Amino acid sequence: MELDVTKALLAPGTEYPFSVQETLPPQDVYGEEIAFDTVSLAGVFTAIDGAVQLRGEMTTTVHATCAMCLGPATVPLTVPFMEMFRKDANELEDEAFQFEGNKISLTQLALTLAMLNLPMRIVCREDCPGSNAYRTLKEENSKSSSQEETQRPFEALQSLLNDEADKAD
């Protein structure tokens, strides 16, 4: 989707409201497919010294696989944003998006906001018990950690230091 910013470029400093819908393709995140409902971007835009600033909020719903039970999971995503678009921007080095002419493409903005604001772990619900394999692994780990043996990774180093000190004496 492209946003026509001609009015803002002709009247710098004036805010203009916008509301657009954007469709994002599914994304591969570490081998897992993440899909998005239609993304809504709404807010205001204004021109400042030849650049265009967009301020607003992005909303969508994320669809993925639950990290605990491997079932379907959906997560609502609402992200406030304030981004600059410049004609001379280098997107790899600047903290601004590039645009040409009088239209701004919002696809990259929507994708960037969605991907950067994904939760670290997507679960179907907060109290998801997990799959049978997960519960078995969790049970095994709790048994091994409750044993009285405590591993001391630096114990071997301490014995080497003691041996060296004995040799020096």
Buried (B, 14 or more C-beta within 10 A) or exposed (E): BEBBBEEBBEEEEEBBEBEBEBEBEEBEEEEEEBEBBEBBBEBBBBBEEEBBBBEBEBBBEBBBBBBBBEEEBBBEBEBEBEBBBBEEBEEEEEEBBBBEEBEBBBBEBBBBBBEEBBEEEBBBEEEBEBBEEBEEEEEEEEEEEEEEEEEEEEEEEEEEEEEEEEEEE
